[in-house]
Structures are given as structure tokens and as C-alpha cells.
Amino acid sequence: MEIKTLAIAGGGTMGAGIAQVCAQAGYKAILFDINSDILVRAEESIQQGLKKMIELGKFTQEKVDETLKNLSFINDINLMKADLIIEAIVEKIDVKISLFQQLMELNGANTIYATNTSSIPITQIATKLKYPENVVGIHFFNPAQIMKLVEIIKGVKTDQKIVEIAYKFVLDIGKQPVISADAPGFIVNRIARLYYVESLKALEENVSNIETIDALLESSGFKMGPFKLMDLIGVDTNYSVTESQYHLFNHEARFRPSRIQKQKVDAGLHGKKTKEGFYKYN
């Protein structure tokens, strides 16, 4: 399989970032979302990000124009035809399976189907699909246009050639791939989950406040404190991953979701994208 065209499902923060990265690397990238408003925001976000790159002296106007030329935005799933499809939708296994079932009917056996899931085992997704051998995990980190690391995850039935193609693709777009076993949370989220959970637990127990916990961890060498990072990622997305990992690890106490975070999600305070999460944003 040779990757010439890509399609990314999900026009949120991750999907838009992945589409931008691929377009910058010279790939024709289709960004799909059923919600036209989300696509408009995604396009605006990408344009603003590219403008910032010019201001920082990292991109020329010619590079930006070429990147934008490589991008297209669609809300019709029937146009989602590509050599590689990456889903970056909600972290719910039934929704992901349903999407891949539709895409496999449209694209057949000569397409690679990649999931950007943060925590759901690839095998659990692939086992319900027509071409499980073509399903692989390609897990980017937020923000995808900046973070270098990408996890490649092989499901039980994933063809080794698909893993190799995915690995080469990640190198081609200027990222650093690492191979992970198909375990809950893979490598990074399994370890990073405790960064969030323990910080939330300290907050629940009134050990300290949000600002102090963030400041202490940043002074210890972390680039962003846990609460600032949850706001950036999306409080709802972060909570969903924690909840998924908690269940996949048979309710191990160390992965228990926080009631404080759940309250934020219920209130619609999802972080920067809603202008308020653990902090307020103008």
C-alpha cells in the first residue's frame, strides 16, 4: 500500500491538528466532520496556526499557501475515500466501530484504518470490523502540530506490514514514532494518567489549590501543570480517557476518575475550547 491521500475523521482539536501536520508534509488531506460549524472552526484554527508560524519565522507564505492547498474540508462521509483514514472522534468504542464499518464499506480492503484513540485497545475496535488486519493505532498527542511523539499500536490481528507502513508514514510527516503494545492507555497515557488523577485527588482532599499544584509541578520541570494541561486537552476528553482506563484496568483505585472533573464536564466547562475549565480564558 502506498499512501497518497489521507482522510481524517473528526474536526475537533486533534483532527484539525493531524490534518495540518499531514498537509504540511505534502500529503493531500481531507478533514471530515458531520458538523459544518466544527469544520469552519477547524479551518480558522489551522489558518491562525499557520499565520503564527510565519510570525515566528518558521514558515514562509509559500509554505503556508501550499499547506492550505493540500487541505479540503467535507461533511459528506461518502467523500471519505483515501489510502489512509485516521479517526479522531469521541472516545467511545461503539461510535468508533460504527464509523469504521461505514468507511470500510466505502473504501474496501486496500485502505489502512487508523485510530487515534488514547486508551481503547486496538483489538477491541478491530474485532468487530470486516478488515481487522488493516486496523492500527496511530496515536498523536495534543497539540498534534507541535508534539513530536506518535504511538503506533498493533492489534492482535493487525498485519505487520500495516504497522511498518504506519511507522514510515509517521516518520514522513516529521514525527517520532514508537511502537507500543496493545494495552489500556498504551505507554504515555498509562503513565500520564496518574499525573492528572493524583493532582485531582490532592485537590479533592484540600491538600492544596489548583494554582499551587500547577506551579509546583511546573517548577519541578513539567512544561504545564496538570490543570492547565487538562484545560488545553479538553476536560471532557481527559475525563473520558480516565474513565475508559479505569474500566479497562478493572476499577483499579489508582485510575479512579475524579468527582471534581466530572462536575466540570457536567457543567460544560471543558477548558479552553469553552473558555472555562479549571481556569477562565478570554
C-alpha positions as a LaTeX table, in Angstrom:
\begin{tabular}{lrrr}
\hline
Residue & $x$ (\AA) & $y$ (\AA) & $z$ (\AA) \\
\hline
Met1 & 0.00 & 0.00 & 0.00 \\
Glu2 & 1.26 & 3.44 & $-0.94$ \\
Ile3 & $-0.16$ & 6.39 & 0.93 \\
Lys4 & $-1.02$ & 9.25 & $-1.40$ \\
Thr5 & $-4.26$ & 10.52 & 0.07 \\
Leu6 & $-5.40$ & 10.82 & 3.67 \\
Ala7 & $-8.71$ & 11.40 & 5.34 \\
Ile8 & $-9.14$ & 12.43 & 8.96 \\
Ala9 & $-12.48$ & 11.91 & 10.69 \\
Gly10 & $-13.27$ & 14.44 & 13.39 \\
Gly11 & $-12.78$ & 18.19 & 13.04 \\
Gly12 & $-12.01$ & 18.89 & 16.70 \\
Thr13 & $-8.67$ & 19.96 & 18.13 \\
Met14 & $-6.91$ & 16.66 & 17.44 \\
Gly15 & $-8.39$ & 16.08 & 13.98 \\
Ala16 & $-7.55$ & 19.59 & 12.82 \\
Gly17 & $-4.01$ & 19.30 & 14.19 \\
Ile18 & $-3.42$ & 15.95 & 12.46 \\
Ala19 & $-4.80$ & 17.30 & 9.17 \\
Gln20 & $-2.47$ & 20.32 & 9.41 \\
Val21 & 0.57 & 18.14 & 10.10 \\
Cys22 & $-0.16$ & 15.89 & 7.12 \\
Ala23 & $-0.82$ & 18.82 & 4.77 \\
Gln24 & 2.43 & 20.50 & 5.87 \\
Ala25 & 4.27 & 17.30 & 4.96 \\
Gly26 & 2.88 & 17.41 & 1.41 \\
Tyr27 & 0.00 & 14.93 & 1.72 \\
Lys28 & $-3.45$ & 15.66 & 0.33 \\
Ala29 & $-5.56$ & 15.65 & 3.50 \\
Ile30 & $-9.35$ & 15.52 & 3.74 \\
Leu31 & $-10.85$ & 16.62 & 7.06 \\
Phe32 & $-14.35$ & 15.25 & 7.71 \\
Asp33 & $-16.93$ & 16.14 & 10.32 \\
Ile34 & $-20.72$ & 15.86 & 10.20 \\
Asn35 & $-20.96$ & 19.31 & 11.82 \\
Ser36 & $-20.24$ & 22.13 & 9.34 \\
Asp37 & $-19.67$ & 24.65 & 12.14 \\
Ile38 & $-16.90$ & 22.49 & 13.57 \\
Leu39 & $-15.26$ & 22.35 & 10.14 \\
Val40 & $-15.38$ & 26.13 & 9.87 \\
Arg41 & $-13.71$ & 26.47 & 13.28 \\
Ala42 & $-11.13$ & 23.85 & 12.31 \\
Glu43 & $-10.20$ & 25.73 & 9.13 \\
Glu44 & $-9.95$ & 29.02 & 11.04 \\
Ser45 & $-7.79$ & 27.37 & 13.70 \\
Ile46 & $-5.42$ & 25.92 & 11.10 \\
Gln47 & $-5.12$ & 29.26 & 9.31 \\
Gln48 & $-4.38$ & 31.05 & 12.59 \\
Gly49 & $-1.77$ & 28.45 & 13.50 \\
Leu50 & $-0.05$ & 28.77 & 10.13 \\
Lys51 & $-0.11$ & 32.57 & 10.39 \\
Lys52 & 1.64 & 32.25 & 13.75 \\
Met53 & 4.33 & 30.08 & 12.12 \\
Ile54 & 5.04 & 32.90 & 9.65 \\
Glu55 & 5.28 & 35.41 & 12.50 \\
Leu56 & 7.76 & 33.13 & 14.27 \\
Gly57 & 9.83 & 32.85 & 11.10 \\
Lys58 & 9.32 & 29.09 & 10.85 \\
Phe59 & 7.20 & 29.11 & 7.66 \\
Thr60 & 7.19 & 31.20 & 4.50 \\
Gln61 & 3.97 & 32.42 & 2.91 \\
Glu62 & 4.66 & 29.98 & 0.08 \\
Lys63 & 4.80 & 27.08 & 2.55 \\
Val64 & 1.52 & 28.19 & 4.13 \\
Asp65 & $-0.20$ & 28.51 & 0.73 \\
Glu66 & 0.98 & 25.03 & $-0.25$ \\
Thr67 & $-0.25$ & 23.59 & 3.05 \\
Leu68 & $-3.70$ & 25.13 & 2.65 \\
Lys69 & $-3.87$ & 23.86 & $-0.92$ \\
Asn70 & $-3.37$ & 20.32 & 0.37 \\
Leu71 & $-6.38$ & 20.59 & 2.70 \\
Ser72 & $-10.05$ & 20.04 & 1.96 \\
Phe73 & $-12.99$ & 20.10 & 4.38 \\
Ile74 & $-16.08$ & 17.90 & 3.93 \\
Asn75 & $-19.22$ & 16.91 & 5.85 \\
Asp76 & $-20.29$ & 14.10 & 3.50 \\
Ile77 & $-18.96$ & 10.72 & 4.64 \\
Asn78 & $-19.35$ & 9.34 & 1.12 \\
Leu79 & $-16.39$ & 11.50 & 0.08 \\
Met80 & $-14.17$ & 9.88 & 2.72 \\
Lys81 & $-12.10$ & 7.82 & 0.28 \\
Ala82 & $-8.37$ & 7.59 & 0.91 \\
Asp83 & $-5.34$ & 5.30 & 1.22 \\
Leu84 & $-5.11$ & 6.07 & 4.96 \\
Ile85 & $-8.01$ & 7.08 & 7.19 \\
Ile86 & $-7.35$ & 8.33 & 10.72 \\
Glu87 & $-10.27$ & 8.69 & 13.12 \\
Ala88 & $-10.03$ & 11.33 & 15.83 \\
Ile89 & $-13.60$ & 11.30 & 17.11 \\
Val90 & $-15.19$ & 10.89 & 20.54 \\
Glu91 & $-13.54$ & 8.32 & 22.85 \\
Lys92 & $-16.44$ & 5.85 & 22.71 \\
Ile93 & $-15.81$ & 2.41 & 21.26 \\
Asp94 & $-19.29$ & 1.91 & 19.77 \\
Val95 & $-19.08$ & 5.20 & 17.88 \\
Lys96 & $-15.62$ & 4.37 & 16.54 \\
Ile97 & $-16.71$ & 0.91 & 15.41 \\
Ser98 & $-19.78$ & 2.30 & 13.67 \\
Leu99 & $-17.67$ & 4.87 & 11.81 \\
Phe100 & $-15.11$ & 2.29 & 10.68 \\
Gln101 & $-17.87$ & $-0.04$ & 9.49 \\
Gln102 & $-19.19$ & 2.71 & 7.21 \\
Leu103 & $-15.71$ & 3.61 & 5.99 \\
Met104 & $-14.81$ & 0.00 & 5.21 \\
Glu105 & $-17.92$ & $-0.33$ & 3.05 \\
Leu106 & $-16.82$ & 2.78 & 1.15 \\
Asn107 & $-13.10$ & 2.00 & 0.85 \\
Gly108 & $-12.64$ & $-1.76$ & 0.94 \\
Ala109 & $-9.57$ & $-3.84$ & 1.74 \\
Asn110 & $-6.89$ & $-1.60$ & 0.23 \\
Thr111 & $-7.15$ & 1.18 & 2.81 \\
Ile112 & $-5.42$ & 1.48 & 6.18 \\
Tyr113 & $-7.81$ & 2.30 & 9.03 \\
Ala114 & $-6.06$ & 4.07 & 11.91 \\
Thr115 & $-7.49$ & 5.11 & 15.25 \\
Asn116 & $-6.17$ & 7.98 & 17.31 \\
Thr117 & $-7.70$ & 6.53 & 20.47 \\
Ser118 & $-5.95$ & 7.48 & 23.68 \\
Ser119 & $-6.81$ & 4.39 & 25.67 \\
Ile120 & $-9.12$ & 1.85 & 23.98 \\
Pro121 & $-7.26$ & $-1.34$ & 22.96 \\
Ile122 & $-6.97$ & $-1.61$ & 19.17 \\
Thr123 & $-8.06$ & $-5.25$ & 19.24 \\
Gln124 & $-11.38$ & $-4.33$ & 20.87 \\
Ile125 & $-12.12$ & $-1.98$ & 17.98 \\
Ala126 & $-10.80$ & $-4.21$ & 15.18 \\
Thr127 & $-12.51$ & $-7.42$ & 16.26 \\
Lys128 & $-15.94$ & $-6.10$ & 15.20 \\
Leu129 & $-14.72$ & $-4.95$ & 11.79 \\
Lys130 & $-14.56$ & $-6.51$ & 8.33 \\
Tyr131 & $-10.82$ & $-5.95$ & 7.83 \\
Pro132 & $-9.21$ & $-6.23$ & 11.29 \\
Glu133 & $-5.82$ & $-6.84$ & 9.69 \\
Asn134 & $-5.94$ & $-3.27$ & 8.29 \\
Val135 & $-6.66$ & $-1.59$ & 11.64 \\
Val136 & $-3.79$ & 0.06 & 13.52 \\
Gly137 & $-3.36$ & 2.63 & 16.25 \\
Ile138 & $-1.68$ & 5.91 & 15.28 \\
His139 & $-1.92$ & 7.96 & 18.45 \\
Phe140 & $-0.90$ & 11.63 & 18.21 \\
Phe141 & $-0.57$ & 13.92 & 21.21 \\
Asn142 & $-2.16$ & 17.30 & 21.71 \\
Pro143 & $-1.37$ & 19.69 & 20.09 \\
Ala144 & $-0.61$ & 17.36 & 17.16 \\
Gln145 & 1.05 & 20.09 & 15.09 \\
Ile146 & 3.64 & 20.62 & 17.84 \\
Met147 & 4.13 & 17.38 & 19.77 \\
Lys148 & 6.71 & 15.11 & 18.13 \\
Leu149 & 5.81 & 11.75 & 19.65 \\
Val150 & 3.33 & 9.37 & 17.99 \\
Glu151 & 2.49 & 5.90 & 19.32 \\
Ile152 & 1.99 & 3.06 & 16.82 \\
Ile153 & $-0.13$ & 0.24 & 18.26 \\
Lys154 & $-0.53$ & $-3.22$ & 16.71 \\
Gly155 & $-3.74$ & $-5.11$ & 17.43 \\
Val156 & $-3.78$ & $-8.91$ & 17.69 \\
Lys157 & $-4.90$ & $-9.23$ & 14.06 \\
Thr158 & $-3.09$ & $-6.21$ & 12.61 \\
Asp159 & $-0.90$ & $-7.14$ & 9.63 \\
Gln160 & 2.76 & $-6.42$ & 10.40 \\
Lys161 & 3.09 & $-4.70$ & 7.00 \\
Ile162 & 0.42 & $-2.22$ & 8.07 \\
Val163 & 2.44 & $-1.43$ & 11.20 \\
Glu164 & 5.55 & $-0.86$ & 9.09 \\
Ile165 & 3.69 & 1.42 & 6.67 \\
Ala166 & 2.23 & 3.39 & 9.60 \\
Tyr167 & 5.69 & 3.72 & 11.15 \\
Lys168 & 7.17 & 5.04 & 7.88 \\
Phe169 & 4.25 & 7.43 & 7.41 \\
Val170 & 4.80 & 8.95 & 10.87 \\
Leu171 & 8.47 & 9.49 & 10.03 \\
Asp172 & 7.49 & 11.06 & 6.69 \\
Ile173 & 5.36 & 13.71 & 8.41 \\
Gly174 & 8.25 & 14.67 & 10.67 \\
Lys175 & 7.17 & 12.92 & 13.85 \\
Gln176 & 8.89 & 10.38 & 16.12 \\
Pro177 & 7.07 & 7.02 & 16.14 \\
Val178 & 7.32 & 4.50 & 18.96 \\
Ile179 & 5.82 & 1.00 & 18.98 \\
Ser180 & 3.51 & 0.21 & 21.88 \\
Ala181 & 1.79 & $-2.98$ & 22.99 \\
Asp182 & $-2.00$ & $-3.05$ & 22.73 \\
Ala183 & $-2.64$ & $-2.41$ & 26.42 \\
Pro184 & $-5.03$ & 0.11 & 28.05 \\
Gly185 & $-3.58$ & 3.59 & 27.83 \\
Phe186 & $-0.63$ & 2.28 & 25.80 \\
Ile187 & 2.61 & 3.84 & 27.12 \\
Val188 & 2.12 & 7.56 & 27.64 \\
Asn189 & $-1.47$ & 7.69 & 28.87 \\
Arg190 & $-0.92$ & 4.81 & 31.27 \\
Ile191 & 1.85 & 6.79 & 32.96 \\
Ala192 & 0.41 & 10.29 & 32.46 \\
Arg193 & $-2.99$ & 9.33 & 33.85 \\
Leu194 & $-1.53$ & 9.44 & 37.36 \\
Tyr195 & $-0.26$ & 12.97 & 36.72 \\
Tyr196 & $-3.90$ & 14.07 & 36.44 \\
Val197 & $-5.57$ & 11.66 & 38.88 \\
Glu198 & $-3.19$ & 12.30 & 41.78 \\
Ser199 & $-3.39$ & 16.06 & 41.26 \\
Leu200 & $-7.18$ & 15.91 & 41.28 \\
Lys201 & $-7.09$ & 13.72 & 44.38 \\
Ala202 & $-4.89$ & 16.29 & 46.15 \\
Leu203 & $-7.43$ & 18.95 & 45.20 \\
Glu204 & $-10.35$ & 16.81 & 46.43 \\
Glu205 & $-8.63$ & 16.28 & 49.79 \\
Asn206 & $-7.83$ & 20.01 & 50.13 \\
Val207 & $-4.09$ & 19.35 & 50.17 \\
Ser208 & $-3.64$ & 22.44 & 48.02 \\
Asn209 & $-5.36$ & 24.56 & 45.39 \\
Ile210 & $-5.25$ & 24.42 & 41.58 \\
Glu211 & $-2.79$ & 27.27 & 41.09 \\
Thr212 & $-0.32$ & 25.96 & 43.67 \\
Ile213 & $-0.36$ & 22.38 & 42.36 \\
Asp214 & 0.24 & 23.63 & 38.81 \\
Ala215 & 3.02 & 25.99 & 39.94 \\
Leu216 & 4.79 & 23.30 & 41.99 \\
Leu217 & 4.78 & 20.74 & 39.18 \\
Glu218 & 5.92 & 23.32 & 36.63 \\
Ser219 & 8.77 & 24.31 & 38.94 \\
Ser220 & 9.69 & 20.62 & 39.12 \\
Gly221 & 10.30 & 20.56 & 35.36 \\
Phe222 & 6.90 & 19.87 & 33.78 \\
Lys223 & 6.12 & 22.28 & 30.98 \\
Met224 & 2.48 & 22.58 & 32.02 \\
Gly225 & 0.76 & 21.86 & 35.30 \\
Pro226 & $-1.95$ & 19.16 & 35.26 \\
Phe227 & $-4.92$ & 21.54 & 35.44 \\
Lys228 & $-3.60$ & 23.80 & 32.67 \\
Leu229 & $-2.92$ & 20.70 & 30.58 \\
Met230 & $-6.42$ & 19.29 & 31.15 \\
Asp231 & $-7.87$ & 22.61 & 30.02 \\
Leu232 & $-5.74$ & 22.51 & 26.88 \\
Ile233 & $-6.58$ & 18.90 & 26.02 \\
Gly234 & $-10.24$ & 19.31 & 26.97 \\
Val235 & $-11.55$ & 18.47 & 30.43 \\
Asp236 & $-14.23$ & 16.27 & 28.84 \\
Thr237 & $-11.72$ & 14.40 & 26.66 \\
Asn238 & $-9.35$ & 13.91 & 29.57 \\
Tyr239 & $-12.16$ & 12.64 & 31.80 \\
Ser240 & $-13.35$ & 10.23 & 29.09 \\
Val241 & $-9.88$ & 8.72 & 28.79 \\
Thr242 & $-9.59$ & 8.36 & 32.57 \\
Glu243 & $-13.00$ & 6.70 & 32.77 \\
Ser244 & $-12.11$ & 4.31 & 29.94 \\
Gln245 & $-8.79$ & 3.37 & 31.50 \\
Tyr246 & $-10.44$ & 2.89 & 34.92 \\
His247 & $-12.84$ & 0.31 & 33.47 \\
Leu248 & $-10.17$ & $-1.40$ & 31.34 \\
Phe249 & $-7.99$ & $-1.86$ & 34.43 \\
Asn250 & $-10.91$ & $-3.46$ & 36.30 \\
His251 & $-11.53$ & $-0.42$ & 38.52 \\
Glu252 & $-8.04$ & $-0.13$ & 39.95 \\
Ala253 & $-8.21$ & 2.65 & 42.54 \\
Arg254 & $-5.18$ & 4.49 & 41.13 \\
Phe255 & $-7.17$ & 5.24 & 37.95 \\
Arg256 & $-10.41$ & 6.32 & 39.66 \\
Pro257 & $-12.00$ & 9.33 & 37.90 \\
Ser258 & $-12.41$ & 12.48 & 39.96 \\
Arg259 & $-15.83$ & 13.79 & 41.01 \\
Ile260 & $-14.46$ & 17.34 & 40.61 \\
Gln261 & $-13.56$ & 16.68 & 36.99 \\
Lys262 & $-16.96$ & 15.02 & 36.41 \\
Gln263 & $-18.69$ & 18.15 & 37.72 \\
Lys264 & $-16.75$ & 20.29 & 35.26 \\
Val265 & $-17.81$ & 18.00 & 32.41 \\
Asp266 & $-21.46$ & 18.02 & 33.51 \\
Ala267 & $-21.41$ & 21.82 & 33.70 \\
Gly268 & $-19.98$ & 22.13 & 30.18 \\
Leu269 & $-16.74$ & 23.66 & 31.47 \\
His270 & $-14.43$ & 21.79 & 29.11 \\
Gly271 & $-11.39$ & 24.05 & 29.18 \\
Lys272 & $-10.01$ & 26.44 & 26.58 \\
Lys273 & $-12.47$ & 25.36 & 23.89 \\
Thr274 & $-15.41$ & 26.53 & 26.07 \\
Lys275 & $-13.49$ & 29.50 & 27.55 \\
Glu276 & $-13.61$ & 27.98 & 31.03 \\
Gly277 & $-12.44$ & 24.80 & 32.72 \\
Phe278 & $-10.24$ & 24.80 & 35.79 \\
Tyr279 & $-9.27$ & 28.33 & 34.68 \\
Lys280 & $-11.16$ & 31.08 & 32.82 \\
Tyr281 & $-9.99$ & 32.24 & 29.38 \\
Asn282 & $-10.70$ & 35.43 & 27.45 \\
\hline
\end{tabular}
